[in-house]
Amino acid sequence: MTQYYRPTKAVIDLTAIEQNLQAFKERDGKAEIIAVVKADAYGHGMVEVARKALETGVKWLAVATPDEALFLMDNAIKANCLVMGHTPAAFIPVAQRTGIAVAAISLDWLALAAEAVDPDLPSLKIHLKVDTGMRRVGIQAEEVEEALRLIERHSFSFDGLFTHFATADEDRNDLFQRQVSTMASIVKKINNPSLMVHVSNSAAAIMHPELAFNAVRVGISLYGIAPSSYVENNMPFALAPALGLETEIVHIKRVKAGETISYGATYRCEQDEWIATLPIGYADGMLRGLQGQEVLVRGVRMPIVGRICMDQCMIRLPEKMPVGEKVQLIGRQAGAQIRIEEWAEKLGTIAYEIPVNLTKRVPRIYC
Ligand SMILES: *Cc1c(COP(=O)(O)O)cnc(C)c1O
């Protein structure tokens, strides 16, 4: 294992991921859980999370790109794998050879895939993506019959059918209802019970277990993060956050009243203050917009003062503390907690953006 000397690290609790998986299994009954591990498992580490998911009984993984699927294979992850986004024609023979399933995202894509397939290889596994309202990728509802003809003519292996919701994380709304009913009528028309039908992301899998069909695609909440504050406020079960971000004080000093801290001198000490330096900055994913955010030291919230630098930032303490004192930026410490959702709110964004922006410089440690 690589030795790291800087005390800044992300500690990933794989047991929390297991607990969340278990909670989804109970919530969504017989539906398969498709563990969404794209974007390095939302910053948690694709290989480690995939391994844990498979160990817990998951049989399907989903990623966004063909390269992510190959990365899993290269790391000896043996599972059914679906590429949910666009797959270029050049990948088609690779998908045939490896058995990676790909999303058929348009009639044009089906035509290109038909030209790209190698007839001497096993047939291409496809999951037909229907655009029921997201307007991102997918065939239109009126194109389903034509898509089925192309699939049959070119002997693709028609394994799955799916769609993606635009507003499943909000209170009941028209768009969501329209997407549900469009999809229901397509499923009914195709009427193929061996097909793997999956429509739900985390929000729908939490709020609408009745829509589980035979599989759900769970991403963000696998990691213990709520998809939105609406879902968070209406959670039928508890999620276990998997990611902790921690560091240690590396420097501490008394700064005189009137002096300023960091670039731009944006923070002025009102009195003599204890200022500690932390070895984490925006190049680690501790974005500059987090100036003023609190961190935990000895279970107490302490503010980040002054501009966050690329590699370091400063906090204010009520008293002198030793170099080496533990600091929790995200996660629990001595009964207190700072959640990823709190960072997202401070930054005016969604929780999804936080862990995926923790950079490679922050080692992921597993427990
Ligand atoms: C990312 C993604 C998911 C997972 O969504 P979460 O909200 O993270 O659960 C599911 N389906 C598709 C098509 C996606 O791109």
The ligand as a Gaussian input file, in Angstrom:
#p B3LYP/6-31G(d) Opt

LIG

0 1
 C      -26.080000       8.819000     -12.549000
 C      -27.256000       8.066000     -13.031000
 C      -28.030000       7.321000     -12.121000
 C      -27.842000       7.385000     -10.624000
 O      -28.532000       8.512000     -10.130000
 P      -28.530000       8.864000      -8.551000
 O      -29.399000      10.053000      -8.448000
 O      -27.102000       9.152000      -8.223000
 O      -29.016000       7.668000      -7.850000
 C      -29.054000       6.538000     -12.640000
 N      -29.295000       6.513000     -13.967000
 C      -28.594000       7.226000     -14.858000
 C      -28.929000       7.138000     -16.295000
 C      -27.564000       8.042000     -14.421000
 O      -26.868000       8.761000     -15.298000

